[in-house]
Amino acid sequence: MKICLYLEFYKFLGGIFYKNIGTGLLSSYKNQKKSLQSLSIDFTEKWSDECNILQINTPWLYSLWLIKKARRRGKKVIIWSHVTAEDTRGVFWFNKYFFGLIKKYLKYVYNQADIVFCPSGHTKSLLTGYGLPLEKLIIQSNGVDGSIYFKNEQKKEIFRKQYNLNGLVVGTVGLVIPRKGVDVFINLAEKQPANQFIWFGKIYSQLMAKGVPKNLPANVKFTGYVNDINAAFNALDIFVFLSSEENQGMVLLEAAAVGLPILVKKLPAYQGWLVHNENCLIAENNEEVEKYLDLLLADAALRQRLIAGAKKLAGQEDIKIQNQKLLAVYNKLSG
C-alpha cells in the first residue's frame, strides 16, 4: 500500500503560504504524516503512479486536477473535509459574497471522493445537507499529538517572562479572524481588568480581514504568530475558545493535552465529545461566557476537575488511538 498525501501549496515557493500561520489544517496534515509513519505505510507528498490512495486535504483547483487524474488511473480517493462553506464565513471580508458558489464547488469536489473524512458529526451533517451520500462520509477526528502538546513548566516560565504575564492568565491560540470571536474576547477582558488576556496567533492585514482594534484594554495582548505553540498553551491558566463555527476545533484537543481548563461557546461540532462540567464548560451565550469565566477564576477545585477531564479527553483523541481507525479505512479501500 502506498498513499499520496497532498496539501495544496504546502511545497509551493518553499511553503510560503503555510509559514507563520499555525492553523488546524496544518496540524492535521502533520498528524496524518505521523500516523502513516507510525503505521509503517509508505507515502509520498507528491503525485506518484505507484500510489493506491490519494488523500487530499484542501479541495482547491490543483487538488481537483489530481483527483481527476487519480480516478482516471483507478486510484482510490480520500478527501478530508477541513473546509465547509459555513466555516468560510467570518474569515475574510470577501468570503460572504461567495458562500453559494463555495458550497456548490465543495459539493462537486467532495462527491469525487470514495471516502470523505469528516472531523465531527456536525461536518457530516453539513455535507449530508449538501447532498453527499452517507456511505461516503466517515467521522474521523483530526486527533492530537501528545508528543508535541504536553505540560511543560520550563516553557511556561519562559513565555510568561517574555510576555510579562502573571497571576491567572486567560487566553487562546489560533488565527485572529472574526469567526474566532475576537470581539467577544476583548469584551470579556474588559469585564475582568484584574486578569491578563493574551491571544497567540497570526493577525491578517486589514485588507484581508477585520483587524484588531487599535485601542485595546490594558490587560489584553495580541502577539501575532509564535513558533512554539506548546509554549503558548503552557503560558495560560485558562483556555477560552469563542468561535462561532468549527468543523472540530483541533486547538481544543491541544489545550486539553497540555492540561488546561477549557471554556467554549456551544457549537454543533462539539456535540458528543465536549461535555459540560466534565472536560470543559460550555456557554450558551456571551453572558454565560462571563459567568463561567468568573467561576473558573474563583474556583481552583473546578479548574483541577476540568483539567482531569480534559486530559482524559486528549488521551482518547491521541493520534495513536486514531491510527487503528485510519488503518481499517486504508485496508478496506486497498481491497
Stockholm file with secondary structure:
# STOCKHOLM 1.0

chainA/1-335         MKICLYLEFYKFLGGIFYKNIGTGLLSSYKNQKKSLQSLSIDFTEKWSDECNILQINTPWLYSLWLIKKARRRGKKVIIWSHVTAEDTRGVFWFNKYFFGLIKKYLKYVYNQADIVFCPSGHTKSLLTGYGLPLEKLIIQSNGVDGSIYFKNEQKKEIFRKQYNLNGLVVGTVGLVIPRKGVDVFINLAEKQPANQFIWFGKIYSQLMAKGVPKNLPANVKFTGYVNDINAAFNALDIFVFLSSEENQGMVLLEAAAVGLPILVKKLPAYQGWLVHNENCLIAENNEEVEKYLDLLLADAALRQRLIAGAKKLAGQEDIKIQNQKLLAVYNKLSG
#=GR chainA/1-335 SS CEEEEECTTSSGGGTGGGTTTCCHHHHHHHHHHHHHHHTTCEEESSCCTTCSEEEESSCSHHHHHHHHHHHHTTCEEEEECCCCHHHHTTTSGGGGGGHHHHHHHHHHHHTTCSEEEESSHHHHHHHHHHTCCGGGEEECCCCBCTTTSCCCHHHHHHHHHHTTCCSSCEEEESCBCGGGCHHHHHHHHHHCTTSCEEEEBCBCCTTTSCCCCSSCCTTEEEEECCSCHHHHHHTCSEEEECCSCCSCCHHHHHHHHHTCCEEEECCGGGTTTCCBTTTBEEESSHHHHHHHHHHHHHCHHHHHHHHHHHHHHHHHTBHHHHHHHHHHHHHHHHC
#=GC SS_cons         CEEEEECTTSSGGGTGGGTTTCCHHHHHHHHHHHHHHHTTCEEESSCCTTCSEEEESSCSHHHHHHHHHHHHTTCEEEEECCCCHHHHTTTSGGGGGGHHHHHHHHHHHHTTCSEEEESSHHHHHHHHHHTCCGGGEEECCCCBCTTTSCCCHHHHHHHHHHTTCCSSCEEEESCBCGGGCHHHHHHHHHHCTTSCEEEEBCBCCTTTSCCCCSSCCTTEEEEECCSCHHHHHHTCSEEEECCSCCSCCHHHHHHHHHTCCEEEECCGGGTTTCCBTTTBEEESSHHHHHHHHHHHHHCHHHHHHHHHHHHHHHHHTBHHHHHHHHHHHHHHHHC
//
